[in-house]
Amino acid sequence: MAFLSDALERVKPSATIAMSSRARELAGEGRDIISLSAGEPDFDTPAHIREAAKAAIDAGHTRYTAVDGIPELKRAICDKFARENGLSYTPAEVTVGTGGKQVLYNALMATLNPGDEVVIPAPYWVSYPDMVLLAGGTPVPVECPMEQDYKLSPQQLEAAITPRTKWLILNSPSNPSGACYTVDELKALGEVLLRHDHVWIMTDDIYEHLTFDGLPFATIAAVEPGLKDRTLTVNGVSKAYAMTGWRIGYGAGPAALIKAMGTLQSQSTSNPCSIAQYAALAALTGPQDYIEESRAVFQRRRDLVVSGLNQCAGITCPTPQGAFYVYPSIAGLIGKTSAKGTSITDDEAFASALLDETGVAVVFGAAFGLGPAFRISYATSDAQLTDAVARIRAFCGGCA
Ligand SMILES: Cc1ncc(COP(=O)(O)O)c(C=O)c1O
């Protein structure tokens, strides 16, 4: 009898975490490594949020809380949805978890039965298909190549839906491509979804505040109110307020789904950290200056990276309008050999040769379901980015 469960046999460890660990290992050996693989802002959590956490400890907010969030935080989340997204939710329609990741996981675990399908546009965040597999469902990736700006078209959605489709996962701005859906694009997807009332929509809006060039953020339950009663809108404080380590995410949707997710959470992790919940409350209700400041920095870094990468032989890098990633194609390098003799057979070979030969850690496209490409997280200093781009240019220039 196998010791590990069949469910665990189906999933693989996160490629992004594996790449970050390998980069850390090489740095530990004394190599000069630039890691562009981690998906987190490189800023400190704003001071007023850190202070709120200290005050929460001193005020004795150190005990178990309501399983899916303290009432004050749920109220603040309702206010946030009303203020920023024009979405009206009651606290019974809101759940708070240990990161957006747990909220997404809870929803899939609470709803999927064997054979249920989940449509996932590719390139996708690495965790979606594996979470679906863990929950016993079947991921249905739909390739959305660079030529269509890495976005799902209404025709592709229509073709992917079957009687077994339970969820469509949308993620805009996207990790890994940075692609953002406009209001019109969401409307067009919404028209398809209105015709298939058995399909629910899980929208992962974690990068909401990182859109560039004045592009307004849009989310499907607001764009197509007819879908609100089968949409779970997921968000969190990790990326918006540089709070990745605090582990607070939230979701809003129909009360019956939210209740089921809370039941699951009550029998697994219970409440998210009490202190972090008070910190998240301060993030959502306090000054919002950090959001605009970080957005401006990320937009400048995006421009630096995109223009540098487009000067590298064999690389084509579109200009994304959100998040802090770029997702360049390396189609022009496949079949070549690096200066040190590695055959670039696919994007995994490219990423591994790039790390070994130049010390730059990126994540290969196959991990996100669409290659040949790679992902750079530009949530690091301008100096590191400039150095990394120069190393990538030298690497590509040496490929023949
Ligand atoms: C697309 C996407 N969704 C969700 C998450 C999870 O964020 P957290 O669990 O920190 O809230 C991440 C983190 O990298 C992400 O990139």
The ligand as an SDF file (V2000), in Angstrom:
LIG
                    3D

 16 16  0  0  0  0  0  0  0  0999 V2000
   -2.0800   35.0570   -9.1790 C   0  0  0  0  0  0  0  0  0  0  0  0
   -1.8780   34.8600   -7.7290 C   0  0  0  0  0  0  0  0  0  0  0  0
   -2.9280   34.5390   -6.9720 N   0  0  0  0  0  0  0  0  0  0  0  0
   -2.8140   34.3430   -5.6480 C   0  0  0  0  0  0  0  0  0  0  0  0
   -1.5870   34.4690   -5.0290 C   0  0  0  0  0  0  0  0  0  0  0  0
   -1.5420   34.1950   -3.5470 C   0  0  0  0  0  0  0  0  0  0  0  0
   -1.3250   35.2870   -2.8040 O   0  0  0  0  0  0  0  0  0  0  0  0
   -1.4290   35.2380   -1.2020 P   0  0  0  0  0  0  0  0  0  0  0  0
   -1.7140   33.8390   -0.8110 O   0  0  0  0  0  0  0  0  0  0  0  0
   -0.1060   35.7210   -0.7100 O   0  0  0  0  0  0  0  0  0  0  0  0
   -2.5530   36.1610   -0.8630 O   0  0  0  0  0  0  0  0  0  0  0  0
   -0.4630   34.7890   -5.7710 C   0  0  0  0  0  0  0  0  0  0  0  0
    0.8470   34.8470   -5.1240 C   0  0  0  0  0  0  0  0  0  0  0  0
    1.8870   34.7630   -5.7340 O   0  0  0  0  0  0  0  0  0  0  0  0
   -0.6020   34.9980   -7.1610 C   0  0  0  0  0  0  0  0  0  0  0  0
    0.4290   35.3310   -7.9260 O   0  0  0  0  0  0  0  0  0  0  0  0
  1  2  1  0
  2  3  1  0
  2 15  2  0
  3  4  2  0
  4  5  1  0
  5  6  1  0
  5 12  2  0
  6  7  1  0
  7  8  1  0
  8  9  2  0
  8 10  1  0
  8 11  1  0
 12 13  1  0
 12 15  1  0
 13 14  2  0
 15 16  1  0
M  END
$$$$
